[in-house]
Amino acid sequence: MDLVFMLDSSAFTGSGYWTTMLGYVADLVNQLTIGDTATRVGVVTFADVATNQILLNSYSDKTALVNAIKSLPLINTQTINIYAALQAMRTVQFTAASGDRPDVPSVAVLITGGASTVYASQALREAQLAHRAGISVYSVGISGSVRVNELKMIASHPHLQLHQWWASPDFNAGLENVINSISEEICRPTLELYCRHTEFGGYQCFCPLDVCDTLPVNGTQCVDVNECAVNNGGCSQICNNLDGSFTCSCRRGFTLSPDGRTCEDVNECLSKPCAAGMSCVNIYGSYFCINEKDSEIPTPAALVAGRHDDLSSTKDGPSVGLVVAMAAVVTGLVGVAIGLAVRHVNKRRQNQHVTGRQSSMETDDNDDDVEDVQVSENVKSTEPSGAME
């Protein structure tokens, strides 16, 4: 891990307590494996200002690092500027230039002999920025002049006393106990039970079985938690509970969106599923194949298999079932509308055909009348002029 200590070097600590504090911090470092590929340690001291005394990449030798910590100077001013210490930790220590590594945990420990005397609100905002950057922050207050709420809010989620923050009025015995407790919190083996804040479950403890298998715990036993039992796991359609996790999936006719929870309609018409001479109409969750020559109201020619079963056996709760039912109603209305439109078009075509035939027949009758008149005139013209005497 990358570990940074922020040590109060103000007059509130005093020279005697300062030496004791450095000794306890050095003892904690002695318990760690120090090296470029192991734990790296940085130190920030603060009073009216903050100073990066030791960077994460300053020492790879444990003995040299411990000696450097024990020889840090006391600033000894009357100001406690915790804001400056948090800012130096976040913006200087945990950077690539100072030796921060993106693939290892980032841990910071604040030890103060009193509450902030300047920039108290800025200190809390700076702590929030550190939390968002993925830095696990632990806070320790030694003496009766600390502010408990400040220690609590500077520490990481879930802000639990004796886990993320400590307060003790006794500098000597109190600090020794706290250092031992901090050592247990930040130095847990990789596959040991651990606890953290989760977005949906609040503060939860986990039981790592190996590097790729972690299960939530209930009491002292590792048991699976069914995330799908609460709000369908946040899935819009189907929630699949797994050991220690869950996944979302979609019914036929839908595809899972990039957010891993929402289902989006699939446009089946893009794959041209209908036979030759038929038109494809995409609808929500399915599609129609329409033959324009049909005079009857069409039915869903390719309604997705299992659609009706989904309507009757959905387990996603009333809200999801209502959505599916409404989609089915809309599907039916679309079918009716398409059918009426097809019938209307076919009827117009039939009317046009009949009208055309009638016009053709009237034209033929007129031609026959003209021929009859011409024949009659020809007959008259062949009769003898003196037929009547």
C-alpha positions in Angstrom: 0.0 0.0 0.0 0.9 3.7 -0.2 0.7 5.1 3.3 0.9 8.8 4.3 1.0 10.1 7.9 -0.1 13.7 8.6 1.4 14.7 12.0 0.4 17.7 14.1 3.6 19.6 14.8 2.0 22.6 16.5 2.6 23.9 20.0 -0.5 21.9 21.1 1.6 18.8 20.7 4.7 20.1 22.5 8.3 18.8 22.2 7.8 16.0 24.7 4.6 14.6 23.1 6.2 15.2 19.6 9.0 12.8 20.3 6.6 10.2 21.7 4.4 10.5 18.6 7.3 10.0 16.2 8.4 7.0 18.2 4.9 5.3 17.9 4.8 6.1 14.1 8.3 4.6 13.7 7.2 1.5 15.6 4.2 1.1 13.2 6.4 1.5 10.2 8.7 -1.2 11.6 5.8 -3.7 11.4 5.5 -3.1 7.6 7.5 -4.5 4.7 9.0 -1.4 3.1 10.2 -1.3 -0.5 9.5 -0.2 -4.0 7.2 -3.2 -4.6 5.9 -3.4 -1.0 4.7 -0.5 1.3 5.8 3.0 0.6 5.5 5.7 3.4 5.3 9.5 3.2 5.0 12.0 6.0 3.4 15.5 6.1 3.9 17.7 9.2 1.6 20.7 9.8 0.9 23.6 12.2 0.2 27.0 10.5 1.4 25.5 7.2 1.9 22.0 6.0 5.3 20.5 4.8 5.9 17.3 2.8 8.8 16.0 4.9 9.0 12.6 3.3 7.6 11.6 -0.1 6.3 8.1 -0.9 9.3 7.5 -3.1 11.9 9.0 -0.8 12.9 5.8 1.0 12.9 2.1 0.0 15.1 1.1 3.0 13.2 0.6 6.2 16.1 1.6 8.5 16.7 4.8 6.7 13.0 5.6 6.7 12.6 5.0 10.4 15.6 7.2 11.3 14.2 10.0 9.1 10.8 9.8 10.9 12.4 10.0 14.3 14.4 13.1 13.3 11.5 15.2 12.0 11.6 18.8 13.4 8.8 20.3 15.5 7.2 23.5 14.0 5.8 24.6 17.4 3.4 27.4 16.3 0.0 28.1 17.9 -2.0 27.3 14.7 -3.5 23.9 13.7 -4.2 23.9 9.9 -5.6 20.5 9.2 -6.9 21.8 5.8 -3.3 22.4 4.7 -2.3 18.9 5.8 -5.1 17.2 3.9 -4.4 19.3 0.8 -0.7 18.5 0.8 -1.5 14.8 1.2 -4.0 14.7 -1.7 -2.3 17.0 -4.2 1.4 16.3 -3.5 1.9 12.9 -1.8 -0.7 10.9 -3.8 0.7 11.8 -7.2 2.8 9.8 -9.6 5.7 12.2 -9.3 5.8 11.5 -5.5 5.6 7.7 -6.0 1.9 7.1 -5.7 0.9 3.8 -7.5 -2.5 3.4 -9.1 -2.7 -0.3 -8.5 -2.3 -0.4 -4.7 -4.4 1.0 -1.8 -3.9 4.6 -0.9 -4.1 5.1 2.9 -3.7 8.3 5.0 -3.5 8.7 8.8 -4.1 12.1 10.5 -2.8 12.5 14.1 -3.7 15.8 15.8 -3.4 17.2 19.3 -6.4 19.6 18.8 -9.1 20.8 16.5 -8.6 23.1 13.5 -8.0 26.7 14.5 -8.2 27.9 10.9 -10.1 26.8 7.8 -12.2 24.2 9.6 -14.9 24.1 6.9 -12.3 23.9 4.1 -10.7 20.9 5.9 -14.0 19.0 5.7 -14.3 19.7 2.0 -10.7 18.7 1.4 -11.4 15.4 3.2 -14.4 14.8 0.9 -12.1 15.3 -2.1 -9.7 12.7 -0.7 -12.5 10.2 -0.2 -13.7 10.7 -3.8 -10.1 10.1 -5.0 -10.2 6.7 -3.4 -8.0 7.5 -0.4 -8.8 5.7 2.8 -8.5 8.3 5.6 -8.1 7.5 9.3 -8.2 10.3 11.9 -6.8 10.3 15.4 -7.4 13.0 18.1 -5.2 13.0 21.2 -6.1 15.3 24.1 -9.3 16.9 25.3 -9.2 19.8 22.8 -10.0 17.8 19.7 -13.4 18.2 18.0 -15.0 14.7 17.7 -17.3 15.7 14.8 -14.3 17.0 12.8 -12.4 13.7 13.3 -15.5 11.7 12.3 -16.1 13.6 9.1 -12.5 13.7 8.0 -12.4 9.9 8.3 -13.6 7.7 5.5 -17.0 6.0 5.3 -18.7 4.7 7.3 -17.1 7.0 9.9 -17.1 4.4 12.7 -15.3 5.1 15.9 -12.5 2.7 16.7 -12.5 1.7 13.0 -12.0 4.9 11.0 -11.4 7.5 13.8 -10.2 7.6 17.4 -10.3 10.1 20.2 -8.4 9.8 23.5 -7.7 12.4 26.2 -4.5 10.6 27.3 -1.7 11.3 24.9 0.7 8.6 26.1 -1.3 5.4 26.8 -4.1 6.6 24.4 -1.8 7.0 21.4 -0.2 3.7 22.0 -3.6 1.9 21.9 -4.7 3.8 18.9 -1.5 3.1 16.9 -2.0 -0.7 17.6 -5.7 -0.4 16.5 -4.7 1.5 13.3 -2.1 -1.2 12.6 -4.9 -3.8 12.7 -7.2 -1.8 10.4 -4.7 -0.9 7.7 -2.6 -4.1 7.8 -5.3 -6.8 7.5 -4.2 -9.8 5.3 -5.7 -9.8 1.8 -7.9 -12.8 2.5 -9.1 -11.8 6.0 -12.6 -10.6 6.9 -13.0 -6.9 6.2 -15.8 -4.3 6.3 -16.6 -1.3 4.2 -19.4 1.1 3.2 -21.5 -0.1 0.2 -23.8 2.0 -1.9 -26.9 -0.3 -1.5 -26.2 -2.3 1.6 -24.7 0.4 3.9 -21.8 -0.9 6.1 -21.2 -4.5 5.2 -18.5 -7.1 6.1 -17.1 -9.4 3.5 -15.4 -12.8 3.5 -12.8 -13.2 0.8 -12.4 -16.9 -0.3 -9.8 -16.1 -2.9 -8.7 -13.2 -5.0 -11.7 -13.6 -7.3 -14.4 -14.8 -4.9 -15.8 -12.6 -2.1 -19.0 -13.2 -0.2 -20.9 -10.9 2.1 -21.1 -12.2 5.7 -24.0 -12.4 8.2 -22.6 -12.6 11.7 -19.7 -15.0 11.5 -20.8 -17.1 8.6 -20.4 -16.3 4.9 -23.8 -16.4 3.3 -25.2 -15.1 0.0 -27.2 -11.9 0.0 -30.1 -11.9 -2.5 -29.7 -8.4 -4.0 -32.7 -9.1 -6.3 -35.0 -9.1 -3.3 -34.7 -5.3 -2.9 -36.0 -3.2 -5.7 -35.3 -6.0 -8.2 -31.6 -5.2 -7.8 -32.1 -2.0 -9.7 -32.8 -4.0 -12.9 -35.5 -2.8 -15.3 -36.6 -6.4 -16.2 -34.9 -9.5 -15.0 -32.6 -9.7 -11.9 -30.3 -12.8 -11.6 -29.0 -13.5 -8.1 -25.5 -15.0 -8.0 -23.2 -16.0 -5.1 -22.0 -12.7 -3.7 -23.3 -10.7 -6.6 -26.1 -10.4 -9.2 -26.6 -9.5 -12.9 -29.4 -7.9 -14.9 -30.8 -9.4 -18.1 -33.6 -8.7 -20.6 -36.5 -10.6 -22.1 -36.5 -11.5 -25.8 -36.9 -8.5 -28.0 -34.7 -6.4 -25.7 -31.0 -5.9 -25.2 -29.1 -4.8 -22.1 -27.9 -1.2 -22.2 -24.3 -0.2 -21.3 -25.4 0.7 -17.7 -25.9 -3.0 -17.1 -29.4 -2.4 -15.7 -31.7 -0.9 -18.3 -33.3 -2.8 -21.2 -33.6 -1.3 -24.6 -35.9 -2.4 -27.5 -34.2 -4.4 -30.3 -35.2 -3.3 -33.9 -35.7 -6.8 -35.4 -36.5 -5.3 -38.8 -32.9 -4.4 -39.3 -32.2 -8.1 -39.8 -35.0 -8.4 -42.4 -36.9 -11.3 -40.7 -40.0 -11.1 -43.0 -40.6 -13.2 -46.1 -40.3 -11.7 -49.6 -43.2 -9.4 -50.5 -43.9 -8.5 -46.8 -43.1 -5.4 -44.9 -41.6 -5.4 -41.4 -42.9 -3.1 -38.7 -40.9 -2.8 -35.5 -42.8 -2.4 -32.2 -41.8 -2.4 -28.5 -40.3 -5.8 -27.8 -41.4 -7.4 -31.0 -42.3 -6.8 -34.7 -45.0 -7.4 -37.3 -44.7 -8.9 -40.8 -47.4 -7.3 -42.9 -48.7 -8.4 -46.3 -50.2 -5.4 -48.0 -52.6 -7.6 -50.1 -54.3 -8.9 -47.0 -57.8 -7.6 -46.3 -58.0 -8.9 -42.8 -56.5 -7.3 -39.7 -53.0 -8.7 -39.3 -51.8 -10.6 -36.3 -48.2 -10.4 -34.9 -46.5 -12.7 -37.5 -43.4 -12.9 -35.4 -44.4 -12.3 -31.8 -41.4 -13.2 -29.6 -41.7 -16.6 -28.1 -42.6 -16.5 -24.4 -44.1 -13.1 -24.6 -47.4 -14.1 -23.2 -45.7 -16.2 -20.5 -43.8 -13.1 -19.4 -47.1 -11.2 -19.0 -48.5 -13.8 -16.7 -45.5 -15.0 -14.7 -43.4 -11.9 -14.3 -41.6 -11.8 -10.9 -40.3 -8.3 -11.2 -43.1 -6.7 -9.1 -46.2 -4.7 -10.1 -44.3 -1.9 -11.7 -42.6 -4.1 -14.2 -45.7 -6.2 -14.9 -47.7 -3.0 -15.6 -45.1 -1.8 -18.1 -45.2 -5.2 -19.9 -49.0 -5.2 -19.9 -49.1 -1.7 -21.3 -46.7 -2.8 -24.0 -49.0 -5.6 -24.9 -51.9 -3.3 -25.2 -50.0 -0.9 -27.4 -48.9 -3.9 -29.6 -52.6 -4.9 -30.1 -53.6 -1.3 -30.9 -50.8 -1.0 -33.4 -52.0 -4.3 -35.1 -55.5 -3.0 -35.3 -54.3 0.4 -36.7 -52.2 -1.4 -39.3 -55.0 -3.7 -40.3 -57.5 -0.8 -40.7 -54.9 1.0 -42.8 -54.4 -2.0 -45.0 -58.1 -2.6 -45.5 -58.6 1.1 -46.3 -55.9 0.9 -49.0 -57.2 -2.3 -50.5 -60.8 -0.9 -50.6 -59.6 2.2 -52.4 -57.8 0.0 -54.9 -60.9 -2.2 -55.5 -63.1 0.9 -56.0 -60.6 2.3 -58.5 -60.6 -1.0 -60.3 -64.5 -1.2 -60.5 -64.7 2.4 -61.7 -62.2 1.7 -64.4 -64.1 -1.2 -65.7 -67.4 0.7 -65.7 -65.7 3.5 -67.7 -64.4 0.9 -70.2 -67.8 -0.7 -70.6 -69.5 2.7 -71.3 -66.9 3.5 -74.0 -67.5 0.1 -75.7 -71.3 0.8 -75.7 -70.8 4.2 -77.4 -68.6 2.6 -80.0 -71.3 0.0 -80.8 -74.0 2.8 -81.1 -71.8 4.6 -83.6 -71.3 1.4 -85.7 -75.0 0.8 -85.7 -75.7 4.3 -87.0 -73.1 3.9 -89.8 -74.5 0.5 -90.9 -78.1 1.9 -91.0 -77.0 4.8 -93.2 -75.2 2.4 -95.5 -78.3 0.3 -95.9 -80.4 3.4 -96.8 -77.9 4.5 -99.4 -78.2 1.2 -101.3 -82.0 1.2 -101.7 -83.3 2.0 -105.3 -84.3 5.6 -105.7 -87.6 4.7 -107.6 -88.8 2.1 -105.3 -92.1 3.9 -104.7 -94.4 4.7 -107.7 
